[in-house]
Amino acid sequence: MVKKTDIVIIEEYDSNWEKQFETLKLMINNYIGDFILEIQHVGSTSIDGLSAKPIIDIDIVIESTKDLPKIIHELEQKDYIYQGDLGVKDRYAFQRIYDEDIKYHLYVCPKDGIGYKEHILFRDYLRSNFEARDNYMKLKKELAKKFERDSESYCNGKTKFIQKILKIQGGI
């Protein structure tokens, strides 16, 4: 399982998140670059001005799942644990065995996979629609106060908002 934080903490946007992503991108590319089409910074830390949990979400985009067994093997050699799709079709999660200075979630996604497409649709919509971004930030802060010690309820509380945006964008 992706390690869930015990306490939900939302921090103001930090421009260092983009630098952290670039550091992780270089590291991951060194590990499995032969399989990668692109590496995308997704999630709230990828949206300028959006408050977020200080955890970088990364989608590694691959051609298809045919290379997934090789990728799993290569990442296991670098101390990652393969966690399966965690309930999201075509989005495969990995967690590092040990804690690192930069907190992040790592996903491998086929380029046509729904998990990847939805990450990009949602991210790009919030990057271009400041009103939606601000409404999402307000919701996240309210949920973090209400569910400070219940990250699952915090995440579930965002679902309706996310689904609405994806429907607007033609996702789900």
PyMOL CGO cylinders between C-alpha atoms (Angstrom):
from pymol import cmd
from pymol.cgo import CYLINDER

trace = [
    CYLINDER, 0.00, 0.00, 0.00, 1.09, 3.56, -0.59, 0.3, 1, 1, 1, 1, 1, 1,
    CYLINDER, 1.09, 3.56, -0.59, 2.09, 4.79, 2.82, 0.3, 1, 1, 1, 1, 1, 1,
    CYLINDER, 2.09, 4.79, 2.82, -0.65, 7.12, 4.02, 0.3, 1, 1, 1, 1, 1, 1,
    CYLINDER, -0.65, 7.12, 4.02, 0.25, 10.00, 6.26, 0.3, 1, 1, 1, 1, 1, 1,
    CYLINDER, 0.25, 10.00, 6.26, -1.20, 9.82, 9.76, 0.3, 1, 1, 1, 1, 1, 1,
    CYLINDER, -1.20, 9.82, 9.76, -1.90, 13.55, 9.86, 0.3, 1, 1, 1, 1, 1, 1,
    CYLINDER, -1.90, 13.55, 9.86, -3.22, 15.54, 6.91, 0.3, 1, 1, 1, 1, 1, 1,
    CYLINDER, -3.22, 15.54, 6.91, -1.12, 18.69, 6.59, 0.3, 1, 1, 1, 1, 1, 1,
    CYLINDER, -1.12, 18.69, 6.59, -1.74, 21.16, 3.78, 0.3, 1, 1, 1, 1, 1, 1,
    CYLINDER, -1.74, 21.16, 3.78, 1.10, 23.60, 3.09, 0.3, 1, 1, 1, 1, 1, 1,
    CYLINDER, 1.10, 23.60, 3.09, 1.06, 26.77, 1.04, 0.3, 1, 1, 1, 1, 1, 1,
    CYLINDER, 1.06, 26.77, 1.04, 2.41, 26.35, -2.49, 0.3, 1, 1, 1, 1, 1, 1,
    CYLINDER, 2.41, 26.35, -2.49, 6.19, 25.96, -2.53, 0.3, 1, 1, 1, 1, 1, 1,
    CYLINDER, 6.19, 25.96, -2.53, 8.18, 26.62, -5.71, 0.3, 1, 1, 1, 1, 1, 1,
    CYLINDER, 8.18, 26.62, -5.71, 10.71, 24.05, -4.46, 0.3, 1, 1, 1, 1, 1, 1,
    CYLINDER, 10.71, 24.05, -4.46, 8.22, 21.31, -5.31, 0.3, 1, 1, 1, 1, 1, 1,
    CYLINDER, 8.22, 21.31, -5.31, 9.07, 21.74, -8.99, 0.3, 1, 1, 1, 1, 1, 1,
    CYLINDER, 9.07, 21.74, -8.99, 12.80, 21.49, -8.20, 0.3, 1, 1, 1, 1, 1, 1,
    CYLINDER, 12.80, 21.49, -8.20, 12.16, 18.35, -6.15, 0.3, 1, 1, 1, 1, 1, 1,
    CYLINDER, 12.16, 18.35, -6.15, 10.25, 16.86, -9.07, 0.3, 1, 1, 1, 1, 1, 1,
    CYLINDER, 10.25, 16.86, -9.07, 13.16, 17.61, -11.43, 0.3, 1, 1, 1, 1, 1, 1,
    CYLINDER, 13.16, 17.61, -11.43, 15.57, 15.86, -9.03, 0.3, 1, 1, 1, 1, 1, 1,
    CYLINDER, 15.57, 15.86, -9.03, 13.31, 12.80, -8.84, 0.3, 1, 1, 1, 1, 1, 1,
    CYLINDER, 13.31, 12.80, -8.84, 12.78, 12.82, -12.61, 0.3, 1, 1, 1, 1, 1, 1,
    CYLINDER, 12.78, 12.82, -12.61, 16.53, 12.63, -13.22, 0.3, 1, 1, 1, 1, 1, 1,
    CYLINDER, 16.53, 12.63, -13.22, 16.93, 9.82, -10.69, 0.3, 1, 1, 1, 1, 1, 1,
    CYLINDER, 16.93, 9.82, -10.69, 14.05, 7.78, -12.14, 0.3, 1, 1, 1, 1, 1, 1,
    CYLINDER, 14.05, 7.78, -12.14, 15.26, 8.35, -15.69, 0.3, 1, 1, 1, 1, 1, 1,
    CYLINDER, 15.26, 8.35, -15.69, 18.64, 6.94, -14.65, 0.3, 1, 1, 1, 1, 1, 1,
    CYLINDER, 18.64, 6.94, -14.65, 16.91, 3.84, -13.25, 0.3, 1, 1, 1, 1, 1, 1,
    CYLINDER, 16.91, 3.84, -13.25, 14.50, 2.95, -16.08, 0.3, 1, 1, 1, 1, 1, 1,
    CYLINDER, 14.50, 2.95, -16.08, 14.98, 5.53, -18.82, 0.3, 1, 1, 1, 1, 1, 1,
    CYLINDER, 14.98, 5.53, -18.82, 14.93, 2.94, -21.60, 0.3, 1, 1, 1, 1, 1, 1,
    CYLINDER, 14.93, 2.94, -21.60, 11.24, 2.24, -20.89, 0.3, 1, 1, 1, 1, 1, 1,
    CYLINDER, 11.24, 2.24, -20.89, 10.04, 5.83, -20.41, 0.3, 1, 1, 1, 1, 1, 1,
    CYLINDER, 10.04, 5.83, -20.41, 8.15, 7.97, -22.91, 0.3, 1, 1, 1, 1, 1, 1,
    CYLINDER, 8.15, 7.97, -22.91, 7.89, 10.84, -20.45, 0.3, 1, 1, 1, 1, 1, 1,
    CYLINDER, 7.89, 10.84, -20.45, 7.80, 11.64, -16.77, 0.3, 1, 1, 1, 1, 1, 1,
    CYLINDER, 7.80, 11.64, -16.77, 5.01, 13.95, -15.60, 0.3, 1, 1, 1, 1, 1, 1,
    CYLINDER, 5.01, 13.95, -15.60, 4.63, 15.95, -12.40, 0.3, 1, 1, 1, 1, 1, 1,
    CYLINDER, 4.63, 15.95, -12.40, 0.97, 15.52, -11.45, 0.3, 1, 1, 1, 1, 1, 1,
    CYLINDER, 0.97, 15.52, -11.45, -1.12, 16.14, -8.35, 0.3, 1, 1, 1, 1, 1, 1,
    CYLINDER, -1.12, 16.14, -8.35, -1.49, 19.32, -6.34, 0.3, 1, 1, 1, 1, 1, 1,
    CYLINDER, -1.49, 19.32, -6.34, 2.23, 20.08, -6.01, 0.3, 1, 1, 1, 1, 1, 1,
    CYLINDER, 2.23, 20.08, -6.01, 2.36, 20.45, -9.81, 0.3, 1, 1, 1, 1, 1, 1,
    CYLINDER, 2.36, 20.45, -9.81, -0.11, 23.35, -9.85, 0.3, 1, 1, 1, 1, 1, 1,
    CYLINDER, -0.11, 23.35, -9.85, 1.36, 26.80, -9.28, 0.3, 1, 1, 1, 1, 1, 1,
    CYLINDER, 1.36, 26.80, -9.28, -0.34, 28.58, -6.38, 0.3, 1, 1, 1, 1, 1, 1,
    CYLINDER, -0.34, 28.58, -6.38, -2.19, 25.53, -5.03, 0.3, 1, 1, 1, 1, 1, 1,
    CYLINDER, -2.19, 25.53, -5.03, -1.74, 24.54, -1.41, 0.3, 1, 1, 1, 1, 1, 1,
    CYLINDER, -1.74, 24.54, -1.41, -0.99, 20.83, -1.03, 0.3, 1, 1, 1, 1, 1, 1,
    CYLINDER, -0.99, 20.83, -1.03, 0.31, 18.01, 1.07, 0.3, 1, 1, 1, 1, 1, 1,
    CYLINDER, 0.31, 18.01, 1.07, 4.08, 18.25, 0.48, 0.3, 1, 1, 1, 1, 1, 1,
    CYLINDER, 4.08, 18.25, 0.48, 4.25, 14.98, -1.48, 0.3, 1, 1, 1, 1, 1, 1,
    CYLINDER, 4.25, 14.98, -1.48, 5.29, 14.96, -5.14, 0.3, 1, 1, 1, 1, 1, 1,
    CYLINDER, 5.29, 14.96, -5.14, 3.11, 12.79, -7.41, 0.3, 1, 1, 1, 1, 1, 1,
    CYLINDER, 3.11, 12.79, -7.41, 4.94, 11.37, -10.42, 0.3, 1, 1, 1, 1, 1, 1,
    CYLINDER, 4.94, 11.37, -10.42, 3.55, 9.53, -13.44, 0.3, 1, 1, 1, 1, 1, 1,
    CYLINDER, 3.55, 9.53, -13.44, 6.07, 7.57, -15.46, 0.3, 1, 1, 1, 1, 1, 1,
    CYLINDER, 6.07, 7.57, -15.46, 4.51, 7.18, -18.89, 0.3, 1, 1, 1, 1, 1, 1,
    CYLINDER, 4.51, 7.18, -18.89, 5.27, 4.02, -20.84, 0.3, 1, 1, 1, 1, 1, 1,
    CYLINDER, 5.27, 4.02, -20.84, 4.17, 2.73, -24.26, 0.3, 1, 1, 1, 1, 1, 1,
    CYLINDER, 4.17, 2.73, -24.26, 2.18, -0.21, -22.90, 0.3, 1, 1, 1, 1, 1, 1,
    CYLINDER, 2.18, -0.21, -22.90, 2.05, -2.63, -19.99, 0.3, 1, 1, 1, 1, 1, 1,
    CYLINDER, 2.05, -2.63, -19.99, 4.11, -5.21, -21.90, 0.3, 1, 1, 1, 1, 1, 1,
    CYLINDER, 4.11, -5.21, -21.90, 7.24, -3.70, -20.32, 0.3, 1, 1, 1, 1, 1, 1,
    CYLINDER, 7.24, -3.70, -20.32, 5.77, -3.59, -16.81, 0.3, 1, 1, 1, 1, 1, 1,
    CYLINDER, 5.77, -3.59, -16.81, 7.44, -6.84, -15.63, 0.3, 1, 1, 1, 1, 1, 1,
    CYLINDER, 7.44, -6.84, -15.63, 10.85, -5.49, -16.67, 0.3, 1, 1, 1, 1, 1, 1,
    CYLINDER, 10.85, -5.49, -16.67, 10.14, -2.14, -15.01, 0.3, 1, 1, 1, 1, 1, 1,
    CYLINDER, 10.14, -2.14, -15.01, 9.05, -3.88, -11.80, 0.3, 1, 1, 1, 1, 1, 1,
    CYLINDER, 9.05, -3.88, -11.80, 12.28, -5.88, -11.82, 0.3, 1, 1, 1, 1, 1, 1,
    CYLINDER, 12.28, -5.88, -11.82, 14.46, -2.81, -12.43, 0.3, 1, 1, 1, 1, 1, 1,
    CYLINDER, 14.46, -2.81, -12.43, 12.74, -0.74, -9.73, 0.3, 1, 1, 1, 1, 1, 1,
    CYLINDER, 12.74, -0.74, -9.73, 12.94, -3.61, -7.25, 0.3, 1, 1, 1, 1, 1, 1,
    CYLINDER, 12.94, -3.61, -7.25, 16.71, -3.54, -7.81, 0.3, 1, 1, 1, 1, 1, 1,
    CYLINDER, 16.71, -3.54, -7.81, 16.57, 0.10, -6.64, 0.3, 1, 1, 1, 1, 1, 1,
    CYLINDER, 16.57, 0.10, -6.64, 14.67, -0.77, -3.46, 0.3, 1, 1, 1, 1, 1, 1,
    CYLINDER, 14.67, -0.77, -3.46, 11.12, -0.09, -4.63, 0.3, 1, 1, 1, 1, 1, 1,
    CYLINDER, 11.12, -0.09, -4.63, 8.17, -2.30, -3.72, 0.3, 1, 1, 1, 1, 1, 1,
    CYLINDER, 8.17, -2.30, -3.72, 5.58, -2.90, -6.41, 0.3, 1, 1, 1, 1, 1, 1,
    CYLINDER, 5.58, -2.90, -6.41, 2.10, -2.25, -4.99, 0.3, 1, 1, 1, 1, 1, 1,
    CYLINDER, 2.10, -2.25, -4.99, -0.16, -3.07, -7.92, 0.3, 1, 1, 1, 1, 1, 1,
    CYLINDER, -0.16, -3.07, -7.92, -2.83, -0.73, -9.25, 0.3, 1, 1, 1, 1, 1, 1,
    CYLINDER, -2.83, -0.73, -9.25, -4.32, 0.15, -5.84, 0.3, 1, 1, 1, 1, 1, 1,
    CYLINDER, -4.32, 0.15, -5.84, -7.77, 0.14, -7.41, 0.3, 1, 1, 1, 1, 1, 1,
    CYLINDER, -7.77, 0.14, -7.41, -6.98, 2.49, -10.30, 0.3, 1, 1, 1, 1, 1, 1,
    CYLINDER, -6.98, 2.49, -10.30, -6.95, 0.79, -13.69, 0.3, 1, 1, 1, 1, 1, 1,
    CYLINDER, -6.95, 0.79, -13.69, -3.68, 1.16, -15.63, 0.3, 1, 1, 1, 1, 1, 1,
    CYLINDER, -3.68, 1.16, -15.63, -1.83, 3.03, -12.85, 0.3, 1, 1, 1, 1, 1, 1,
    CYLINDER, -1.83, 3.03, -12.85, 0.82, 0.95, -11.08, 0.3, 1, 1, 1, 1, 1, 1,
    CYLINDER, 0.82, 0.95, -11.08, 2.20, 2.19, -7.77, 0.3, 1, 1, 1, 1, 1, 1,
    CYLINDER, 2.20, 2.19, -7.77, 5.68, 1.81, -6.30, 0.3, 1, 1, 1, 1, 1, 1,
    CYLINDER, 5.68, 1.81, -6.30, 7.03, 2.73, -2.89, 0.3, 1, 1, 1, 1, 1, 1,
    CYLINDER, 7.03, 2.73, -2.89, 10.63, 3.02, -1.81, 0.3, 1, 1, 1, 1, 1, 1,
    CYLINDER, 10.63, 3.02, -1.81, 11.61, 0.62, 0.96, 0.3, 1, 1, 1, 1, 1, 1,
    CYLINDER, 11.61, 0.62, 0.96, 13.30, 3.40, 2.91, 0.3, 1, 1, 1, 1, 1, 1,
    CYLINDER, 13.30, 3.40, 2.91, 12.35, 7.00, 3.59, 0.3, 1, 1, 1, 1, 1, 1,
    CYLINDER, 12.35, 7.00, 3.59, 13.97, 9.68, 1.48, 0.3, 1, 1, 1, 1, 1, 1,
    CYLINDER, 13.97, 9.68, 1.48, 14.43, 13.41, 1.91, 0.3, 1, 1, 1, 1, 1, 1,
    CYLINDER, 14.43, 13.41, 1.91, 11.81, 14.13, -0.75, 0.3, 1, 1, 1, 1, 1, 1,
    CYLINDER, 11.81, 14.13, -0.75, 8.38, 12.59, -0.16, 0.3, 1, 1, 1, 1, 1, 1,
    CYLINDER, 8.38, 12.59, -0.16, 6.75, 11.29, -3.34, 0.3, 1, 1, 1, 1, 1, 1,
    CYLINDER, 6.75, 11.29, -3.34, 4.30, 8.84, -4.88, 0.3, 1, 1, 1, 1, 1, 1,
    CYLINDER, 4.30, 8.84, -4.88, 5.53, 7.00, -7.96, 0.3, 1, 1, 1, 1, 1, 1,
    CYLINDER, 5.53, 7.00, -7.96, 3.19, 5.59, -10.59, 0.3, 1, 1, 1, 1, 1, 1,
    CYLINDER, 3.19, 5.59, -10.59, 3.87, 3.81, -13.88, 0.3, 1, 1, 1, 1, 1, 1,
    CYLINDER, 3.87, 3.81, -13.88, 1.12, 4.33, -16.45, 0.3, 1, 1, 1, 1, 1, 1,
    CYLINDER, 1.12, 4.33, -16.45, 0.63, 3.28, -20.07, 0.3, 1, 1, 1, 1, 1, 1,
    CYLINDER, 0.63, 3.28, -20.07, 0.22, 6.35, -22.29, 0.3, 1, 1, 1, 1, 1, 1,
    CYLINDER, 0.22, 6.35, -22.29, -3.41, 5.48, -23.05, 0.3, 1, 1, 1, 1, 1, 1,
    CYLINDER, -3.41, 5.48, -23.05, -4.32, 4.47, -19.49, 0.3, 1, 1, 1, 1, 1, 1,
    CYLINDER, -4.32, 4.47, -19.49, -7.26, 6.09, -17.74, 0.3, 1, 1, 1, 1, 1, 1,
    CYLINDER, -7.26, 6.09, -17.74, -5.27, 6.81, -14.54, 0.3, 1, 1, 1, 1, 1, 1,
    CYLINDER, -5.27, 6.81, -14.54, -2.70, 8.83, -16.46, 0.3, 1, 1, 1, 1, 1, 1,
    CYLINDER, -2.70, 8.83, -16.46, -5.26, 10.61, -18.63, 0.3, 1, 1, 1, 1, 1, 1,
    CYLINDER, -5.26, 10.61, -18.63, -7.28, 11.67, -15.60, 0.3, 1, 1, 1, 1, 1, 1,
    CYLINDER, -7.28, 11.67, -15.60, -4.19, 12.96, -13.78, 0.3, 1, 1, 1, 1, 1, 1,
    CYLINDER, -4.19, 12.96, -13.78, -3.31, 15.13, -16.78, 0.3, 1, 1, 1, 1, 1, 1,
    CYLINDER, -3.31, 15.13, -16.78, -6.87, 16.35, -17.42, 0.3, 1, 1, 1, 1, 1, 1,
    CYLINDER, -6.87, 16.35, -17.42, -7.32, 17.39, -13.81, 0.3, 1, 1, 1, 1, 1, 1,
    CYLINDER, -7.32, 17.39, -13.81, -3.88, 18.99, -13.50, 0.3, 1, 1, 1, 1, 1, 1,
    CYLINDER, -3.88, 18.99, -13.50, -4.17, 20.96, -16.73, 0.3, 1, 1, 1, 1, 1, 1,
    CYLINDER, -4.17, 20.96, -16.73, -7.67, 22.17, -15.91, 0.3, 1, 1, 1, 1, 1, 1,
    CYLINDER, -7.67, 22.17, -15.91, -6.58, 23.55, -12.55, 0.3, 1, 1, 1, 1, 1, 1,
    CYLINDER, -6.58, 23.55, -12.55, -3.47, 25.10, -14.09, 0.3, 1, 1, 1, 1, 1, 1,
    CYLINDER, -3.47, 25.10, -14.09, -5.63, 27.08, -16.51, 0.3, 1, 1, 1, 1, 1, 1,
    CYLINDER, -5.63, 27.08, -16.51, -8.70, 27.78, -14.36, 0.3, 1, 1, 1, 1, 1, 1,
    CYLINDER, -8.70, 27.78, -14.36, -7.76, 29.84, -11.32, 0.3, 1, 1, 1, 1, 1, 1,
    CYLINDER, -7.76, 29.84, -11.32, -11.30, 29.89, -9.91, 0.3, 1, 1, 1, 1, 1, 1,
    CYLINDER, -11.30, 29.89, -9.91, -11.44, 26.08, -9.91, 0.3, 1, 1, 1, 1, 1, 1,
    CYLINDER, -11.44, 26.08, -9.91, -7.93, 25.94, -8.44, 0.3, 1, 1, 1, 1, 1, 1,
    CYLINDER, -7.93, 25.94, -8.44, -8.93, 28.28, -5.62, 0.3, 1, 1, 1, 1, 1, 1,
    CYLINDER, -8.93, 28.28, -5.62, -12.16, 26.36, -4.95, 0.3, 1, 1, 1, 1, 1, 1,
    CYLINDER, -12.16, 26.36, -4.95, -10.18, 23.12, -4.79, 0.3, 1, 1, 1, 1, 1, 1,
    CYLINDER, -10.18, 23.12, -4.79, -7.67, 24.71, -2.41, 0.3, 1, 1, 1, 1, 1, 1,
    CYLINDER, -7.67, 24.71, -2.41, -10.50, 25.91, -0.16, 0.3, 1, 1, 1, 1, 1, 1,
    CYLINDER, -10.50, 25.91, -0.16, -12.05, 22.42, -0.15, 0.3, 1, 1, 1, 1, 1, 1,
    CYLINDER, -12.05, 22.42, -0.15, -8.70, 20.79, 0.65, 0.3, 1, 1, 1, 1, 1, 1,
    CYLINDER, -8.70, 20.79, 0.65, -8.10, 23.12, 3.59, 0.3, 1, 1, 1, 1, 1, 1,
    CYLINDER, -8.10, 23.12, 3.59, -11.61, 22.53, 4.97, 0.3, 1, 1, 1, 1, 1, 1,
    CYLINDER, -11.61, 22.53, 4.97, -11.23, 18.77, 4.63, 0.3, 1, 1, 1, 1, 1, 1,
    CYLINDER, -11.23, 18.77, 4.63, -7.77, 18.85, 6.24, 0.3, 1, 1, 1, 1, 1, 1,
    CYLINDER, -7.77, 18.85, 6.24, -9.23, 20.61, 9.29, 0.3, 1, 1, 1, 1, 1, 1,
    CYLINDER, -9.23, 20.61, 9.29, -12.21, 18.27, 9.46, 0.3, 1, 1, 1, 1, 1, 1,
    CYLINDER, -12.21, 18.27, 9.46, -10.23, 15.06, 8.86, 0.3, 1, 1, 1, 1, 1, 1,
    CYLINDER, -10.23, 15.06, 8.86, -6.82, 15.99, 10.25, 0.3, 1, 1, 1, 1, 1, 1,
    CYLINDER, -6.82, 15.99, 10.25, -6.21, 12.44, 11.47, 0.3, 1, 1, 1, 1, 1, 1,
    CYLINDER, -6.21, 12.44, 11.47, -8.17, 10.58, 8.79, 0.3, 1, 1, 1, 1, 1, 1,
    CYLINDER, -8.17, 10.58, 8.79, -6.41, 10.75, 5.44, 0.3, 1, 1, 1, 1, 1, 1,
    CYLINDER, -6.41, 10.75, 5.44, -8.85, 8.31, 3.83, 0.3, 1, 1, 1, 1, 1, 1,
    CYLINDER, -8.85, 8.31, 3.83, -11.84, 10.55, 4.62, 0.3, 1, 1, 1, 1, 1, 1,
    CYLINDER, -11.84, 10.55, 4.62, -9.83, 13.56, 3.47, 0.3, 1, 1, 1, 1, 1, 1,
    CYLINDER, -9.83, 13.56, 3.47, -9.19, 11.88, 0.10, 0.3, 1, 1, 1, 1, 1, 1,
    CYLINDER, -9.19, 11.88, 0.10, -12.79, 10.67, -0.20, 0.3, 1, 1, 1, 1, 1, 1,
    CYLINDER, -12.79, 10.67, -0.20, -13.99, 14.22, 0.47, 0.3, 1, 1, 1, 1, 1, 1,
    CYLINDER, -13.99, 14.22, 0.47, -12.22, 15.45, -2.67, 0.3, 1, 1, 1, 1, 1, 1,
    CYLINDER, -12.22, 15.45, -2.67, -13.72, 12.80, -4.96, 0.3, 1, 1, 1, 1, 1, 1,
    CYLINDER, -13.72, 12.80, -4.96, -16.91, 14.62, -5.94, 0.3, 1, 1, 1, 1, 1, 1,
    CYLINDER, -16.91, 14.62, -5.94, -14.97, 17.79, -6.88, 0.3, 1, 1, 1, 1, 1, 1,
    CYLINDER, -14.97, 17.79, -6.88, -12.43, 15.81, -8.92, 0.3, 1, 1, 1, 1, 1, 1,
    CYLINDER, -12.43, 15.81, -8.92, -15.13, 13.82, -10.71, 0.3, 1, 1, 1, 1, 1, 1,
    CYLINDER, -15.13, 13.82, -10.71, -16.96, 17.04, -11.62, 0.3, 1, 1, 1, 1, 1, 1,
    CYLINDER, -16.96, 17.04, -11.62, -13.80, 18.49, -13.22, 0.3, 1, 1, 1, 1, 1, 1,
    CYLINDER, -13.80, 18.49, -13.22, -13.06, 15.25, -15.07, 0.3, 1, 1, 1, 1, 1, 1,
    CYLINDER, -13.06, 15.25, -15.07, -16.62, 15.18, -16.41, 0.3, 1, 1, 1, 1, 1, 1,
    CYLINDER, -16.62, 15.18, -16.41, -16.24, 18.79, -17.62, 0.3, 1, 1, 1, 1, 1, 1,
    CYLINDER, -16.24, 18.79, -17.62, -13.01, 17.75, -19.35, 0.3, 1, 1, 1, 1, 1, 1,
    CYLINDER, -13.01, 17.75, -19.35, -14.52, 14.63, -20.87, 0.3, 1, 1, 1, 1, 1, 1,
    CYLINDER, -14.52, 14.63, -20.87, -12.59, 12.23, -18.62, 0.3, 1, 1, 1, 1, 1, 1,
    CYLINDER, -12.59, 12.23, -18.62, -15.08, 10.04, -16.78, 0.3, 1, 1, 1, 1, 1, 1,
]
cmd.load_cgo(trace, "trace")
